């Protein structure tokens, strides 16, 4: 039951999104409140700090026009919640979980705290199985596994928004489980143009039918950006664990989230850590990323693909650095590849999916998928070393094999990493075998003799020779 408290005379200050009050009521940390002022609609907020004599309310909307002497605070007696129900798919919400698509309110079956319920670690199951994104450099080289959290490290000006849209449009499960797939898309601190592009792309492609979108705009108060991923994950957990769906959560841009966290922390007067970010940013990010996973005995899964931009292209910056500690790998976008016109500009060498072996190979994708990925990685790594050598001695000083590697590197970047439309895993693998056919057979150290004979042979066609002979 809500208790209304008049704070006339109790409010001491307003600093940005924070309302400081004398503490004269029993309240809980993170309790939801409504800040009421004469002549304006109630403004949503939450209790973010409690002291002996003072409490701090974080107003999640603008504090402009809020008069201290006329303000009242209504305490809800519960944390911030989001209404979940079977009508979530196909809907578009703002960063607080309010519909912005012109449709009716969601017929909520229940209201759940946006911070989620603690998950017993003993109930966690190892992520398994493969999610096809349509992006060759991810599907073949750094596969996304159901229940995994695999971030994308981008840089300012790179096409990570386009990549996010295309993955949301084309990601799918292979086989019978495909019908239970859903997307939760969270845009955090995005511009109006970007938000409109996200919305139009999902509507025009028809993907909105199995998608829930949450769009927090850059012009809205910073505290709202702190809610967006948590509201989105609350919806994802309902779709996964209540409805039994396999949910892919795409969150962009987590750097905007961290910047908002730093701004709010500074408003609280907290002691800053590296680069001015709060010392608890690691645990705060973990409270978001660790909501991915599989529950033992459960039907659904939550997989996360958070996207962040690295300030000054610095992968050691606190945001990507802490994210890398919490998550299970990273997909790295490269500015040099972008300058070459390669899209998506994924640099496979620093990229990594630590759960690659849990969802690829026989029974998941293709028996020869892991060997092909490892051979392509080894060959491209050697080709980059040859490029460095060529920059010193020139191509004339290279051996014939080295020149083959140079040609392979260019073809790998433009023919496999670069793509204009989504590809199936089978199409990507065919390209990979064709690229390897241009290298000497003695260099295929990651392939078995059977694989070399089957796919490479003497004519270098890059296809399965056994299927050709059977035909």
C-alpha positions, 0 to 999 in steps of 0.5 A, a space after each residue: 500500500 502506498 504511503 504519501 508523505 508531504 516533504 514541504 520544508 523537508 527538501 534541502 536541495 536539488 542537484 541535477 537528477 537528485 532530490 535531497 530530503 531530510 529523513 522523516 519516514 521509513 523507506 527502503 533502498 531502491 524503493 520506487 517513489 512518485 515525486 509530485 509537484 503542483 501543476 505537473 504530472 507525477 515524476 518517477 524516482 527511486 531511493 538511492 541513498 539513506 543516511 541517519 538524517 537524510 535520504 536521496 531520491 533519484 528522479 528519473 525524469 527532468 527536475 526542471 520546474 520542481 519547487 522544493 517548498 511544494 514537492 511531495 513524495 509518494 513512497 510505493 513500498 516496492 522497488 521499480 517493476 515492469 509489467 510482464 505478459 504474453 503480449 510483449 512481442 511486437 511492442 516498443 517501449 521507452 527506457 522506463 518500460 512505458 509503451 511508445 508505439 501508440 498501442 495500449 498498455 501491456 496486459 500485465 500478468 505480473 509486475 517484477 522487479 527490474 533488478 531481477 531475482 538472484 539465480 542460484 549458481 547451482 541451477 546454472 547450466 553450461 551454455 550450449 548450441 549455436 545461434 546463427 547471426 548471418 555474420 560470417 566472421 561471427 558464425 564461423 570464427 567466433 560463434 555465439 552460443 545460447 546462454 553466452 554473453 559475447 560483447 562487441 567492442 566498437 569505436 566511435 564512427 564505426 558501423 556498430 548500429 548497422 551491425 546491431 540492426 542486421 543481427 536483430 533482423 537475421 539472427 536465428 536458431 537452426 533446426 526445430 528450436 527456431 520457432 521459439 526464438 525471440 529478440 529483445 533490443 535495448 537502445 541506450 542513450 541513442 539519438 532520435 535518428 538512430 532510434 527511428 532507424 532501429 524502429 523502421 528497420 525492424 518494422 520493414 523487415 518483419 522482425 518486430 513480430 518476434 522482438 521487444 524494443 526498448 529505446 532510451 533517447 540521448 536527450 532524456 535524463 541520465 538515470 533513465 539509461 541506468 534502467 533501460 538494460 534492466 527493464 529489457 532483461 526483465 522482459 527477456 527473463 520472462 520470455 525465456 523462463 516463463 514462456 520457454 523461448 530462446 532470447 537474444 538480448 542486443 544492448 547498444 551502447 553500453 558506453 552510454 550506460 557507463 557514462 550515465 553511471 559516472 554522471 550519477 555517481 558524481 552527483 552523489 559525491 562518490 569518490 571516483 576510480 579509474 577515468 572518473 568512473 565509480 569503483 563499483 562499476 565492475 559489480 554494477 556491470 556484472 549485475 547486468 551481464 550475469 543475467 544471461 545463461 541457461 537454467 538447469 532443467 529449464 526450456 528457455 535461455 537468455 543470450 546477451 550481445 552487448 555493444 560498446 564503443 571504446 573511448 579513443 579506440 582504447 581496448 584497455 579503457 575501464 569500460 571494455 576492460 571490465 566488460 572483458 573480465 565479466 563476459 565470455 569473449 569479445 568481437 572487435 571492430 577495427 578502424 583499419 578494416 573500416 578504412 579499407 571499406 570492409 563491412 563489418 570491420 571485424 578483426 578476427 585476431 583479437 576477437 574470441 568466443 570462449 564458448 566456441 567449443 560448446 556449440 560448434 562441431 558435430 551435433 551442433 553445426 558441422 563436424 568440420 566447422 571447428 577445424 576450418 575455423 582454426 585453420 583460417 585463424 592460423 593462416 590469417 595470423 601468419 598472413 598478417 606477419 607476412 604483411 609486416 615483413 613485406 613492409 620492410 623488404 618489399 614483395 620482391 623479397 618474399 618467397 612464393 609461399 609468402 606472396 600466396 599468404 598476402 593474397 589470402 589475407 586480402 581475399 579473407 578480409 574482402 571475401 569472408 569478413 566483408 559481406 553485403 548481405 547475410 549468409 548461412 553458415 554453409 555459405 560461409 564455410 564454402 567461402 572458407 574452404 575456397 580461400 584455403 585452396 589458394 594456399 599450399 597443402 603443406 601449410 594446412 596443419 590444423 586440418 586432417 588428411 581426410 579434410 584436406 583431401 575432401 575439401 581442397 583436393 588438387 583442383 582447389 574448388 573448395 567443396 566437399 569432394 565426397 559429395 561430388 563423387 557421390 553425385 
